[in-house]
Amino acid sequence: MSFEGCYQILCKNGHYDVVDCYIFDKFEWECENCKEKVGWLNLIDYTNGSYDDDGNRIDGYVDLEVDNEPEECECPTCLHKHPSGPVTYKIPEDDAS
């Protein structure tokens, strides 16, 4: 059986990304939003699934706390509302990076 997984990543500014474990390089990765380096990362192992029979998470996924929601702005052309930037998350105390 092979390993299946990915990394949850927060840059040093709290922007979130998920990258397949086989293509991730901690030293080369940079945030698509701000070009900052890794501030926190967490390996998710879903080789044997993500939940047990009782519905409990078993893959190591961390539910992150939002630090800042971006403001909404309205497009003057189509009048659709959209976020003005990316959500940022609080970097967990147990820094795994």
Protein Blocks (a to p, Z undefined) as FASTA:
>chain_A
ZZddddddddfkopacdddfklgcfklgccfklopacfbdcdddfknojbdfkopafehp
acdddfbdcdddddfklopacdfbdcdddddfklcZZ
